[in-house]
């Protein structure tokens, strides 16, 4: 009010505002007010998504090996399971811990490997069908494995240069990151130069050309 004359512009309120204010005045003080949710807050990966990705890796690798190997081979299944643990589960756990500890450099170094592995799984699921020939199917794992070697080299450099750049995290995480990077480098180098190139490629092309000869005869 101004001078007792009447309401001024500051005193004018809309009917909806008056009703809302009347309702707010009768709110139960003991009833908790729900806090607004933040739609921009997202999670990196849920446990269910992580399990689905691991199953996709095992399924894709099993389909890859079934071209030239028996899919019921226990050694092949053990090899694929080991690849999922070393290449997916442990790096993702390492990234999660880095989020909690604020290790941005470790996350930045490990994330490309996980991303390329997930991309490889997706492309293998697309390529390993009747629409594509065996050479195309073979090209996918060889290409992605070769590309990931370069990301693993960068991961190794980052882990072993943390101390020089003033790393402030725990010593345990430093050693775990180094061991994990070395283990992935050793495993995927063996997978490329000890399995894909000398074993998988020759047998896959042998199957392809034998099938081509049969089709020509028919």
C-alpha positions in Angstrom: 0.0 0.0 0.0 1.1 3.6 -0.7 -0.2 6.4 1.5 -3.4 4.5 2.2 -4.8 5.4 -1.2 -4.8 2.1 -2.9 -2.7 -0.7 -4.3 0.4 0.3 -6.3 1.9 -1.6 -9.2 4.0 -3.5 -6.7 0.9 -4.6 -4.8 -1.0 -5.9 -7.9 -0.9 -9.7 -8.1 -2.6 -12.1 -10.5 -5.4 -14.4 -9.4 -3.3 -17.5 -10.1 -0.5 -16.1 -7.9 -2.9 -15.5 -5.1 -4.3 -19.0 -5.3 -0.8 -20.5 -5.4 0.3 -18.4 -2.5 -2.8 -19.5 -0.5 -2.0 -23.2 -1.2 1.7 -22.8 -0.3 0.7 -21.2 3.0 -1.2 -24.5 3.9 1.6 -26.9 3.0 2.5 -29.4 5.6 5.9 -28.3 7.1 6.7 -31.9 7.9 6.1 -33.2 4.3 9.4 -33.2 2.3 9.4 -31.1 -0.8 10.5 -33.1 -3.8 13.7 -31.7 -5.3 13.7 -31.0 -9.0 15.6 -33.5 -11.0 18.4 -32.5 -13.2 17.7 -33.8 -16.7 21.3 -33.1 -17.8 22.8 -35.5 -15.3 23.5 -38.9 -17.0 25.2 -42.0 -16.0 28.2 -43.4 -18.0 27.1 -47.0 -18.1 24.7 -49.0 -16.0 25.5 -52.5 -14.8 22.8 -53.9 -17.2 24.3 -52.1 -20.2 27.7 -53.4 -19.2 26.5 -57.0 -19.0 24.8 -56.6 -22.4 28.0 -55.3 -23.9 30.0 -58.2 -22.5 27.4 -60.7 -23.9 27.7 -58.9 -27.3 31.4 -59.3 -27.2 31.2 -63.0 -26.4 28.5 -63.6 -29.0 30.4 -61.7 -31.7 33.6 -63.4 -31.0 31.9 -66.8 -30.9 30.4 -66.0 -34.3 33.8 -65.0 -35.6 35.4 -68.2 -34.4 32.5 -70.4 -35.7 33.7 -69.7 -39.2 36.7 -71.9 -38.8 36.5 -73.3 -35.3 33.9 -75.4 -33.4 31.8 -72.9 -31.4 31.6 -75.5 -28.6 35.4 -75.4 -28.2 36.1 -74.8 -24.5 39.4 -73.1 -25.2 37.8 -70.7 -27.6 35.1 -69.8 -25.0 37.8 -69.3 -22.3 39.8 -67.1 -24.6 36.8 -64.9 -25.4 35.8 -64.7 -21.8 39.3 -63.6 -20.9 39.2 -61.0 -23.7 35.9 -59.6 -22.2 37.4 -59.3 -18.7 40.7 -57.8 -19.7 39.4 -55.6 -22.5 36.0 -54.5 -21.1 35.2 -55.2 -17.5 38.5 -54.0 -15.9 38.9 -50.9 -18.1 35.3 -49.8 -17.4 35.8 -50.4 -13.7 39.0 -48.3 -14.0 37.1 -45.5 -15.7 34.4 -45.6 -13.0 37.0 -45.3 -10.2 38.7 -42.5 -12.2 35.4 -40.6 -12.1 35.2 -40.9 -8.3 38.9 -39.9 -7.8 38.9 -37.2 -10.4 41.6 -38.8 -12.6 40.7 -37.1 -15.8 44.0 -38.2 -17.5 43.4 -41.8 -16.8 39.8 -41.7 -18.1 41.0 -39.8 -21.2 43.6 -42.5 -21.9 41.5 -45.6 -21.3 38.2 -44.4 -22.9 39.3 -44.7 -26.6 40.2 -48.4 -26.2 36.7 -49.1 -24.6 35.0 -47.1 -27.3 36.8 -48.9 -30.2 36.1 -52.3 -28.6 32.4 -51.4 -28.4 32.4 -50.2 -32.0 34.1 -53.4 -33.1 31.4 -55.5 -31.4 28.7 -53.5 -33.2 30.4 -53.8 -36.6 31.0 -57.5 -36.2 27.3 -57.9 -35.4 26.6 -56.1 -38.7 29.2 -57.8 -40.8 28.8 -61.4 -39.6 25.7 -62.1 -41.6 24.9 -63.7 -44.9 24.9 -60.3 -46.6 28.7 -60.0 -46.4 31.4 -62.3 -47.7 34.1 -63.9 -45.4 36.8 -61.4 -46.4 34.6 -58.5 -45.2 33.9 -60.4 -42.0 37.6 -61.0 -41.5 38.5 -57.4 -42.1 36.5 -56.0 -39.2 38.3 -57.6 -36.3 41.7 -57.2 -37.9 41.1 -53.5 -38.6 39.8 -52.7 -35.2 42.4 -54.7 -33.3 45.1 -52.9 -35.3 43.6 -49.5 -34.6 43.3 -50.2 -30.9 47.0 -51.0 -30.6 47.7 -47.3 -31.3 45.2 -46.3 -28.5 46.9 -48.7 -26.1 50.3 -47.2 -26.9 48.9 -43.8 -25.9 47.3 -45.3 -22.8 50.7 -46.8 -21.8 52.4 -43.4 -22.3 49.8 -41.7 -20.2 50.1 -44.1 -17.3 53.9 -44.1 -17.2 54.1 -40.3 -17.5 51.6 -39.4 -14.7 54.3 -38.9 -12.1 56.2 -36.5 -14.3 53.0 -34.4 -14.7 52.3 -34.1 -11.0 49.8 -37.0 -10.5 47.9 -36.4 -7.2 46.0 -39.7 -7.1 46.5 -42.8 -5.0 49.6 -45.0 -5.6 47.3 -48.0 -5.9 45.4 -46.5 -8.8 48.7 -45.6 -10.5 50.0 -49.2 -10.3 46.6 -50.7 -11.3 46.4 -48.4 -14.3 49.9 -49.4 -15.5 49.2 -53.1 -15.0 45.9 -52.8 -16.8 47.4 -50.9 -19.8 50.3 -53.4 -20.0 47.9 -56.4 -19.8 45.7 -55.0 -22.6 48.7 -54.3 -24.8 50.1 -57.8 -24.3 46.7 -59.5 -24.8 45.6 -57.6 -27.9 49.1 -57.7 -29.5 49.0 -61.5 -29.1 45.4 -61.6 -30.4 46.5 -59.7 -33.6 49.9 -61.2 -34.3 49.4 -64.6 -32.6 45.9 -65.5 -33.5 44.2 -63.3 -36.1 47.0 -62.9 -38.7 48.7 -66.3 -38.5 45.7 -68.6 -37.6 42.4 -66.9 -38.3 43.1 -65.2 -41.6 44.6 -68.2 -43.4 41.9 -70.6 -42.3 39.1 -68.1 -43.1 40.4 -67.5 -46.6 40.8 -71.3 -47.1 37.2 -71.8 -46.2 36.2 -68.9 -48.5 38.1 -70.2 -51.6 37.0 -73.8 -51.0 33.4 -72.6 -51.0 34.1 -70.6 -54.2 35.5 -73.6 -56.0 32.4 -75.7 -55.0 30.1 -73.0 -56.4 32.1 -72.8 -59.7 31.8 -76.6 -60.1 28.1 -76.5 -59.5 
